[in-house]
Every structure is written in C-alpha cells, then in structure tokens.
C-alpha cells in the first residue's frame, strides 16, 4: 500500500473511531449507568409513593433511574445544603397554598426540580420563577406580566397559578402522577404518548430522557429532603425567625421608594422579597385590582418588636428563616 493510500485509510479509521466513541459517550447519558459504584441503593420491596400513588420500583429499570438521581443529589452536599435552607424558608409558604387548592403537598417538590426554589430563576427558553412558567402560560393562568411587574417571580401568586395547571391535568388524566408529568412535557404531548403506547400510566410510557426521569427526580428530592439523616446530611445551624407583613395594595403607587420608606426597609430588601417588581411604581387597573407586598423583619433567635405596627389590612405570618 502506498504512503498516500495508507494516510487516507488511517484518516478514515480515525474518523470512524471518534464517531463511534462520541456516540457511545452520549448514549451513556440516556442509559442507566453501572449501579455498582453508587453509594445509596433502595430495596425493591421498599414502598415509595407520589401524592399517595404507589411507584412500581419492583421494575429494575425504574429503580436504577431513581437510584442514579438519589445519589447525584445526596453526594452534592454543598448544593443540597443550600437547597435545604431554601426549603426551610419557602415550604411553609408554599404548603398552605397547595392545601388551599386541594393539591397534594408532594407537588412542592416540583418547584424544587424546576427552579431549586430560586425565585429569580430564568431558563434560556424564558421560563421564570419557582414554577418555571413561560409568559403566555403565566398570563393564561392569571398572572400579570408587563413593564411594571412579572408575577411569575411572585412565589405566592405563581404557586396559585401552578395549582390551576395541576388541577386541570388531574381532572383530565385522572392521576396526580400524570398531572406532574404533564407539567413537564405539556398536556398535548402526554395525551399523544398515552395514545401511542395505549396506556394512561406514566410508568408504561416511553418518553424523552428528561420526561422519563422527571418523576424519579422529584421522588429523589422528596426522599432526601424528608430523610436527610439517611444520607449524611444532618446539619446544625443557628436558627433565625422571620415575621412577614403581607401588605395589600389597592391604590396605585407612583413612587415605591417613598412608599416603603415608612416601613424602614430599602429598595434592595423590597426586591429581595418581591422580585416580581420591575419598576419603581405599581399601577392598579380594571384588570389588576390589587397587589401584595411581603415586608420582612429578621432577628437572630427571636422576633424583635416591629418598628412599624402593621395596619389592620395586613397579615403577619411567622416562619423559620435561614438566610436567602
């Protein structure tokens, strides 16, 4: 074989090897990895559920997906510790809203998966807030999104909006598990998948990698946040207390800085707890008849006497607090 032909053959062989190698590398992203190296495993007979609906972990393939997600979260101690602090802040606020809307409390873990409970989360596709709602969906669910405000970033209002989505999906599909899946992939896509595979069970459907892992990721966060001691995540931190005044606004405020001055808080603090505010004004219209501001007061160990006594229309909620 001539030198030139040898070089050509060698080049072709190199390209083939690289192509196969890269495809095998990416294929590994879609297939459950070897579980032998994982630190945490579950028993096939151990009972797990989502919103009261049993999870079929007697199926080895489902168990592998769950264990992979469980280990990924448990072994990332820094990120998980931060998430636990966020959960301590926001779960006491989210849970009553879910209960008020007759949504199982397990749905709070969807917010964990979607945004890591970061109220300022924004995806490259434009989904925003705890529940990662796109603008059109948020508006359909009753949220105000304009030059002044974006209520997808309002933890309270966006949770009420997400509950509407969960209720609609549960009514249509008949199960909370499918309602959770529909939140990830959309109702139309789930309907199509159910028809294609002739099953109304999420566990029987062949979905995209993200959608097929979605419920198991939710369950992994639920398991770790509810039983942190099983995964070496016991933490001892100084506790804080926070009082939140919920101020109802029924008249337009042309200058928010002047308005909040009487509450002895800064613009930075206002926007920390009300990230949905985009401008220095709030305008009441026939379509937007009220707003609610969260005004916190934080002290170490105990709640100090407020500098400003809440007005009668305000409500005060006491929750545990551990930094933002």
Buried (B, 14 or more C-beta within 10 A) or exposed (E): EEEEEEEEEEEEEEEEEEEEEEEEEEEEEEEBEEEEEBEBBEEEEEEBBBBEBEBEBEEEEBBBBBBBBBBBBBBEEEEBEBBBBBBBBBBBBBBEBBEEBEBBBBBBBBBBBBBBBBBEBBEEEEBBBBBBBBBEBBBEBEBBBBEBBBBBBBBBBBBBBBBBBBBBBBEEBEBBBBBBBBBBBBBEBBBEBBEEEEEBBBBEBEBEEEBBBBBBBBBBBBBBBEEBEEBEBEEEEEEBBBBBBBBEBEEEBEEBEEBBEEBEBEEEBBBBBBBBBBEBBBBBEEEBEEBBBBBBBBEEEEBEEBEEEBEEEBEEEEBEBBEE
